[in-house]
Amino acid sequence: MSINERHLAAFAADHNVFGSPVSPCYLAGRGDPRHVTHTLWAAGWTTASDPLHPAIRMTNPDHSLRLDINFAERCSGWRVSPEFGHSHWSASFSTDTPVEIVAGLTDALIQPEPDTAASPVSDLLTARGWQHTTDEAGTQTLLSPDGTVQAELRVSPSIGVMGRQFTAAYRRGEYGPEGLVWRAGFHENTPPHLLTAVTAAVCRTDPVLRARFDHVSSPHVSVDAEFVIGDAMVTAHKQRLALARRHRPRPPKPNPGVAGPPPAARAAAAGPAR
């Protein structure tokens, strides 16, 4: 089964509304979850959940990874992890995380792992002007230039590295974020190239399309001229699906050394002629 015209027609109908290009991406609002789920489906992931239940579970073609989506769990509505028996790590995103940031990780999962070593998150962010501080315990905190997003590498004096977290908030108070917008957390063993991909998604500078009033209300948000966004949304969505299909596993080729059933067996299997 693949994403068909019925799926695309429903997607188009939902976005046949007035909207605008919005930036930065990290304050653009949730967006459409199909930005993620349709892309994974096109890349060969399958669902293992009840279609009549609002929670969704998707697994990759070799069943080594899973994506759980349950928007009733606001703090971790998106959760990615290996299946039991594989390397241990996990990543979670709150329900209001922009789908383009979630897709930073899931898109990386359907592509071949890079041959080169991933750049440290701190290097990527400081190169973009994020303020970098380190406390006595070794916890690293990086703050976006507009002061709304914080990236933290959490370190305990007794345990060591405890994972990484991105937090977007309306403002920063004396004791941390105030007015949470979204949060994403990553286990300490999360593969570095996935963290790099998420970081790049957080830092993307090109605007994303959102329906009227769907973006975060903040003085740091830039909203361009309004228009009916349906055609642009569908065109971009189709391009994503086409790219995802390139990474869909190909079916195994038949082994020429294995002979098929003899003619008599094939005839018996086919049944009587009509």
CORJO-V953156 format. One line per field, one symbol per residue. ss: DSSP state (H for helix, E for strand, - for the rest). phi: phi as a letter, one per 40 degrees, with the letter a starting at -180 (. if undefined). psi: psi as a letter, one per 20 degrees, with the letter a starting at -180 (. if undefined). A space follows every 10 residues. Layout:
ss: ???
phi: ???
psi: ???
This chain:
ss: ----HHHHHH HHHH---EEE EEE-HHH--- ---HHHHHHH HH---EE--- -----EEEE- ----EEEEE- ---HHH-EEE EE-------E EEE-----HH HHHHHHHHH- ---------- HHHHHH---- EEEE-----E EEE-----EE EEEEEE---E EEEEEEEEEE EEE--EEEEE EEEEEE---- -HHHHHHHHH HH-----EEE E--------- -EEEEEEE-H HHHHHHHHHH HHHHH----- ---------- --HHHHHHHH ----
phi: .bcbcccccc ccccbcbcaa cbacdcbcgd gcdcdccccc ccchcbcbbc ccbccbbbbc dcgcbbbbba cccccacbab accdgbdcaa bbbccccdcc cdcdcccccc bccdcccccd dccccccbgc cbbbccchcb bbbcdcgbbb bbbcbbdcbg cbhbabbbac abccbhcbgc baabbbcdcd ddccccccdc cccdbccbca cdgccccacc cbbcdcaccd cccccccccc ccccccccdc cccccccbcc ccdccccccc gccb
psi: qroahgghgg gghhjmrpaq ppqrhikirg aphihgghgg ghjjqrqkro ijpiqppqqr hjkiqqpppn ihnhhlhppp qqrpiaqorq pqprhjpphh gghgghhhhi qqpqhqqqqq ghggghhjjq ppqpahiipp pppqhjjhpp ppoppphhhb pjaqpppprh rpahjaqpmp grqpqpqhjp phhhhggggh hhjqiqqqpq qpjirpoqii pppaqqroig ghggghghgg hghhhhjppq qqqqoiioqr qqghhhhhhh rqq.
